[in-house]
Amino acid sequence: MDSLDGVLLARIQFAANITFHILFPTITIALGWALLAMRLAWLRTQQAHWLHAYRFWTKVFALSFALGVVSGIVMSFQFGTNWPGFMERVGNIAGPLLGYEVLTAFFLEATFLGIMLFGHGRVSERVHLAATFLVAFGTTMSAFWIIVLNSWMQTPTGYEIIDGVFHVTSWIEVVFNPSMPYRLAHMLMASFLAVAFLMAGVAAWQLLRGLDNLATRPVLKAGLIAGAVLIPVQIFIGDLHGLNTLEHQPAKVAAMEGLWKTEKGAPLVLFALPDAATQTNRFAIEIPYGAALILTHRLDGELQGIDAFPNAHPPVAPVFWAFRVMVGVGVLMLLTSWVGSWLLWRRRRTPGQDLPRWLLIGLVGMTFSGWVATVAGWYVSEIGRQPFLVQGYLRTAEAASNVAPAHIALTLAAYLVVYTLLIVAYVSVLRHMAEKPIEDLSKPVRLPGQPPAVSAVGAAE
């Protein structure tokens, strides 16, 4: 029993760490490209609001990047403290992939982040633009390697097992495993949506507080339009990802859909209270044939239920509810962005007229909706892989350490306290930055080889 409790506590601790960590890469992955777009818009139009937006959101990127690095380091230690069996068995594959991610993150992102933050007006526009691109590219490549490893754990290929240890037979197959393209596209799109609503929410807050500046309305418009355009794309990618999961991880899909028994023409369960003891759904609200139609594209399509995977299926309730939280938040984001974009279109002939107050309040409430959807999606993915770390081969319990449950519980409590304080601090700092007066871009800066009196606005001319 102590061993079981230790495994469960280790899982909860890792879940707490990854929940906190993933919040910040979710922002930096897409925000790097958003900054590049603002930078290009400034160079092309010379409109000051794009430079204001770039300056402000660069600071948000730096804040998010710093917390992502700190929490990522904590996660890496857990492979040795809580899950030594994972690296012992899978280190030949996981070690190089994690090494590539570290090299990408620190040698591309960290190196050029300094130029991006402090170089404007001190290096040429071309160099500064290149630094912005390399930071954005670095964040995406960092995400790429993490998604490669996690996808391989979900759908392992390109390996052989010798004396219980995984060895690579084809790095091409390891990297481009069956689920990687879908998971990478799904995560990147989730990041862009998270940033779109973060930008719109911060801009809406500024308007409600009467603290708007030159960049507020352009950023709000960009966030709403990006959300309206990208959510349908995410739905399409999600459908492809679901079909891929059905092919390679049918037990996960059974848990997502709350399907206890294998059946043809399975209904789509909108709401229920899954009961593991009786293997039934209590108070179920269903759409007849819905799940079969979505997943097999046939009304009479057969879907495997939990009964098809004795002793090798995930817990149903957490996967079931996490999936519905993800989808529900996505639908809310779709409706909000479409309504907001439509209202913007109607007001296009009246510059300066704000969106209605009720919508601005709604956008403020959805500032971090991308975080909620992303975390819920990761819970579906990670809990849905249980009881395995490497799908079908390495069970979670086999990789756990022998650390006393009391020690794990103590460090878990400490993590939760620190992470709560850091989240509060992050939101507080973001609010403080949003409420600060607009930066004075007329302040002289000095470019190499130029006279002292050169303004930041004039530096690009």
C-alpha angles and dihedrals in degrees: 000000000000090000091051092048090050092053092048093048091047090052092049091048092051090046090053091050096047091045090057096039098049092057093073103043085049086064102036097048094064098024090064090060091043089055090050090052091050090048092052091046090053093050092046100045105020087218108155095219091070091054090048090050091048093050094049098045092045087064090050089050092052092049092049093045092053094053091044092055094048094049091044091057090052090052093052091057091056092067087068101035103040106016110033091146090064095060092039091057103028103024093109088065105026096045098061093041092051089045091055090050092052092048091050095046099046103032098042107023100034095040097052096033089079091056091046092050102040107014103079107113091011099068129035120280090246093055092045092050090049090051091052091051093048092050090051091046091047093054091050094048090048089054090046094060093045091050090048092056095043092046091050089054088054097043108015118199138152098047145100129207118230118180090343094307123115116235127185118248096170126014089193090061092044093052098039097042118161098268100037100090093050095044093046093049091045093051095045091050090048089054093051091049091048090053093045092057093040090056093044092046095050091047091048089051091053091051093048091049094046090241098117120140138185092292100044101086096039090050092047091050093047092050095050095046092046090052093047092051100040102044094069087049090051090050090054092048090046091055091052090046091051092052090049090050091049089055097047106023108027092160089062091052091049089055092045091053097038092239110161098170130044108248146154119246093018115194125240107248109216096176134003144135104242111219112202093187095061096023091231138115114244121212090005121186108197143177108219114244090357099125093044091051095048097044103033099021088230129098091223096041116139121236125190116238133208088272089070092064110051112186091356106077132098124247105278105212100058093044092044094051097039089054091052093048090052093048094041094052089046091054090048090050090050094051093044095049094045094049091046093048091048091051090048090052091051091050096046092108094053106062115202095024109131129222115262116284094243091059093047090052089049092051091050089052089052096047091113098029089115089061092053094049093045095049091047090050092051090050089054090050099044102036088041090061093058138150083034135067090190105032112255096354119051116044120210094238091055092060100044122111127237094244111144113261091233091059092049091048091052095051090043090056090049092050092050093051093048094044092050091052092047093050091050090048092048094052091044093051091047090052091047091052092047091053097047118107115266115277116260104240092182091073107118119252129180126237121200109272095008132107116266098252101076119129124217089242093050094044092083095049 
